Amino acid sequence: MARKAMQVCPTPGCPTLTPSGRCPACQAKARAARPQPNQRGYNSAWRKASADYLQTHPYCECPACAALPQLQRDLATEVDHIDGLGPLGPRGFDPSNWQAMSKRHHSRKTAAETWGT
């Protein structure tokens, strides 16, 4: 079985070799630097607003699901900010800036916006 070559951690200035992605030390440092959800606006007001939205929008509204009949769509479990700015953005609590999404579709969209994949 072929082994994958080690690579240098992609964090600028870190020389650590890893099998893929950031080294454990850089991952921990990035995790510690990220603000807590409450600090990013995901507080009780957001939890109530998103729960109310999911009550009236129970199916995933992502572009892939929008083309399907409603009962063939994934169930929505998360509310996405279309502009990507979250609850602290200028339209954070504007329902016209929201879309109900399944966990897997929301994670895929967030990863594409964050990492450009």
Rosetta silent file (secondary structure, phi, psi, omega in degrees, C-alpha in Angstrom):
SEQUENCE: MARKAMQVCPTPGCPTLTPSGRCPACQAKARAARPQPNQRGYNSAWRKASADYLQTHPYCECPACAALPQLQRDLATEVDHIDGLGPLGPRGFDPSNWQAMSKRHHSRKTAAETWGT
SCORE:     score description
SCORE:     0.000 S_00000001
   1 L     0.000  132.068 -178.861    0.000    0.000    0.000 S_00000001
   2 L   -74.868  138.499  177.861    1.403    3.413   -0.981 S_00000001
   3 L   -98.561  143.022  179.078    1.985    5.899    1.807 S_00000001
   4 L   -77.828  138.355 -179.962    1.130    9.543    1.383 S_00000001
   5 L   -68.207  143.963  175.786    4.076   11.928    1.591 S_00000001
   6 L   -70.386  153.081  178.424    4.280   14.193    4.621 S_00000001
   7 E  -131.249  159.689  177.896    3.759   17.897    3.999 S_00000001
   8 E   -76.229  139.263  177.160    4.721   21.060    5.858 S_00000001
   9 L   -51.571  133.570 -177.233    1.964   22.545    8.028 S_00000001
  10 L   -74.698   -3.679  177.152    0.222   25.265    5.947 S_00000001
  11 L   -69.551  126.281 -178.649    0.336   27.775    8.833 S_00000001
  12 L   -53.333  128.794  177.320    2.818   30.504    7.822 S_00000001
  13 L    87.233   -6.946 -179.307    6.143   30.013    9.591 S_00000001
  14 L   -92.602  121.113 -178.164    5.381   26.542   10.974 S_00000001
  15 L   -91.715    3.385 -173.655    7.956   23.940    9.850 S_00000001
  16 L   -66.926  136.358  175.960    6.150   20.891   11.311 S_00000001
  17 E   -86.827  136.232  179.516    5.552   17.956    8.967 S_00000001
  18 E  -135.703  156.358  176.487    2.007   16.550    8.951 S_00000001
  19 L   -68.421  -30.961  175.235    0.204   13.841    6.965 S_00000001
  20 L  -170.861  149.931  176.420   -2.356   16.496    5.928 S_00000001
  21 L    68.182 -163.693 -179.116   -3.649   19.885    7.047 S_00000001
  22 L   -72.136  154.171  175.044   -2.409   21.858   10.025 S_00000001
  23 L   -73.323  160.731 -178.611   -0.291   20.314   12.743 S_00000001
  24 H   -55.946  -37.965 -179.389   -2.008   19.669   16.117 S_00000001
  25 H   -65.885  -42.652  179.548   -0.351   22.697   17.761 S_00000001
  26 H   -70.169  -34.713  175.272   -1.509   25.068   15.028 S_00000001
  27 H   -61.805  -45.368 -179.082   -5.022   23.552   15.083 S_00000001
  28 H   -64.238  -41.017 -179.783   -5.226   24.156   18.847 S_00000001
  29 H   -65.229  -40.752  178.807   -3.958   27.725   18.486 S_00000001
  30 H   -66.670  -40.131  179.057   -6.519   28.479   15.741 S_00000001
  31 H   -63.670  -41.803 -179.529   -9.325   26.934   17.812 S_00000001
  32 H   -67.848  -31.380 -178.361   -8.358   29.032   20.864 S_00000001
  33 H   -78.637  -20.504 -178.180   -8.236   32.233   18.774 S_00000001
  34 L   -73.145  129.490  178.558  -11.730   31.730   17.324 S_00000001
  35 L   -61.800  150.460  177.821  -14.388   33.689   19.257 S_00000001
  36 L   -66.516  154.927 -178.742  -17.030   31.671   21.097 S_00000001
  37 H   -52.472  -40.652  179.354  -20.439   31.327   19.375 S_00000001
  38 H   -60.414  -37.156  179.307  -22.035   33.802   21.802 S_00000001
  39 H   -71.748  -21.902  178.648  -19.388   36.375   20.855 S_00000001
  40 H   -92.831    7.273  175.963  -20.206   35.802   17.164 S_00000001
  41 L    97.395   -1.227 -179.567  -23.904   36.590   17.768 S_00000001
  42 L   -87.670   69.177 -176.006  -25.243   33.037   18.133 S_00000001
  43 L  -105.356 -167.528 -177.181  -27.016   33.810   21.415 S_00000001
  44 H   -63.308  -34.329  177.953  -30.472   33.051   22.823 S_00000001
  45 H   -63.658  -42.153  178.732  -32.104   35.654   20.547 S_00000001
  46 H   -67.355  -43.091 -179.311  -30.588   33.941   17.489 S_00000001
  47 H   -60.103  -39.717  178.698  -31.506   30.460   18.721 S_00000001
  48 H   -68.304  -46.336 -179.143  -35.152   31.536   19.164 S_00000001
  49 H   -61.705  -42.703 -178.261  -35.306   33.314   15.784 S_00000001
  50 H   -70.811  -36.435  177.324  -33.752   30.366   13.929 S_00000001
  51 H   -64.043  -41.335  177.601  -36.014   27.826   15.687 S_00000001
  52 H   -63.323  -40.452  179.866  -39.068   29.898   14.701 S_00000001
  53 H   -64.651  -42.294 -179.651  -37.816   30.064   11.100 S_00000001
  54 H   -66.823  -26.362  176.173  -37.286   26.291   10.942 S_00000001
  55 H   -62.707  -37.869 -177.789  -40.861   25.747   12.148 S_00000001
  56 H   -96.506   -8.390  178.800  -42.159   27.452    9.001 S_00000001
  57 L  -133.211   74.070 -172.464  -39.353   26.241    6.678 S_00000001
  58 L   -77.725  -11.398 -176.632  -38.834   22.557    7.537 S_00000001
  59 E  -113.779  149.999 -179.070  -37.073   21.519    4.297 S_00000001
  60 L   -57.290  133.714 -178.764  -33.633   22.407    2.941 S_00000001
  61 L  -111.564   15.957  179.717  -33.728   25.477    0.682 S_00000001
  62 L   -65.127  161.569 -178.527  -30.220   25.211   -0.778 S_00000001
  63 H   -55.553  -37.906 -179.435  -29.943   25.525   -4.579 S_00000001
  64 H   -66.141  -40.276 -178.893  -29.521   21.740   -5.025 S_00000001
  65 H   -79.400  -28.508 -177.166  -32.647   20.953   -3.003 S_00000001
  66 H   -59.788  -26.195 -179.711  -34.725   23.829   -4.386 S_00000001
  67 L   -79.735  -11.752 -177.160  -34.969   21.971   -7.703 S_00000001
  68 L   -94.207  155.403  171.035  -36.486   18.905   -5.996 S_00000001
  69 L   -60.266  147.905 -173.075  -40.091   18.337   -4.924 S_00000001
  70 H   -51.203  -44.686 -176.417  -40.462   19.335   -1.275 S_00000001
  71 H   -73.238   -8.379  175.315  -40.790   15.803    0.103 S_00000001
  72 H   -95.824   -5.136  179.778  -37.558   14.731   -1.635 S_00000001
  73 L   -79.713  157.623  172.766  -35.527   17.475    0.029 S_00000001
  74 L   -66.766  152.467  172.521  -33.430   16.969    3.157 S_00000001
  75 E   -72.910  138.680  179.664  -34.972   18.091    6.420 S_00000001
  76 L   -82.764  136.186  177.490  -33.615   21.467    7.506 S_00000001
  77 L  -126.678   -9.313 -176.959  -31.823   21.617   10.843 S_00000001
  78 E  -137.913  155.008  176.341  -29.911   24.900   10.501 S_00000001
  79 E  -110.382  124.504 -178.035  -30.560   28.444    9.321 S_00000001
  80 E   -99.017  140.924  170.471  -27.972   29.882    6.940 S_00000001
  81 E   -87.936  115.673 -175.830  -27.213   33.562    6.437 S_00000001
  82 L   -58.416  -39.454 -178.862  -27.206   33.964    2.663 S_00000001
  83 L   -76.141   -9.111  177.036  -24.758   36.879    2.837 S_00000001
  84 L    77.635    7.965 -175.537  -22.413   34.776    5.010 S_00000001
  85 L   -95.503   -7.466  177.344  -22.039   37.466    7.682 S_00000001
  86 L    74.695 -173.924 -175.273  -23.947   35.740   10.494 S_00000001
  87 L   -66.182  -19.637  179.666  -26.185   37.336   13.113 S_00000001
  88 L   -87.548   -6.057  177.580  -23.828   40.280   13.666 S_00000001
  89 L   -70.552  168.926 -177.896  -23.998   41.329   10.006 S_00000001
  90 L   -61.428  -24.772  179.398  -26.224   44.211    8.889 S_00000001
  91 L  -116.166   29.105 -175.525  -28.941   41.734    7.843 S_00000001
  92 L   -59.047  -33.959 -178.744  -28.314   39.196   10.616 S_00000001
  93 L  -114.112   25.047  177.535  -31.922   39.128   11.822 S_00000001
  94 L   -98.005  109.950 -177.451  -33.570   39.758    8.436 S_00000001
  95 H   -58.527  -20.787  176.775  -35.480   36.592    7.404 S_00000001
  96 H   -72.908  -10.215  177.347  -35.067   37.514    3.720 S_00000001
  97 H  -101.281    9.499 -177.951  -31.332   36.874    4.289 S_00000001
  98 E  -111.403  154.753  167.699  -31.940   33.373    5.690 S_00000001
  99 E  -145.499  136.600  177.070  -32.378   29.949    4.175 S_00000001
 100 E   -74.032  136.703 -178.808  -33.192   26.718    5.949 S_00000001
 101 E  -143.297  153.843  171.546  -30.563   24.059    5.280 S_00000001
 102 L   -74.447  160.117  179.942  -29.636   20.526    6.235 S_00000001
 103 H   -56.909  -46.966 -175.708  -26.455   20.128    8.277 S_00000001
 104 H   -66.232  -38.055  179.811  -24.514   18.576    5.376 S_00000001
 105 H   -73.064  -36.888  178.035  -25.516   21.267    2.865 S_00000001
 106 H   -66.715  -41.758  178.209  -24.845   24.099    5.321 S_00000001
 107 H   -63.414  -41.078  179.100  -21.422   22.650    6.174 S_00000001
 108 H   -62.729  -45.127 -179.923  -20.592   22.289    2.476 S_00000001
 109 H   -64.065  -45.205 -179.257  -21.602   25.908    1.751 S_00000001
 110 H   -62.637  -42.484  179.147  -19.674   27.233    4.754 S_00000001
 111 H   -63.779  -41.319  179.839  -16.542   25.284    3.787 S_00000001
 112 H   -64.487  -40.038 -179.679  -16.721   26.561    0.207 S_00000001
 113 H   -72.427  -36.373 -176.399  -17.091   30.162    1.409 S_00000001
 114 H   -79.724  -45.736 -173.316  -14.386   29.835    4.059 S_00000001
 115 H  -108.101   -5.113  177.892  -11.770   27.766    2.257 S_00000001
 116 L    72.294   28.104 -179.334  -12.743   28.322   -1.374 S_00000001
 117 L   -94.520    0.000    0.000  -13.303   24.638   -2.138 S_00000001
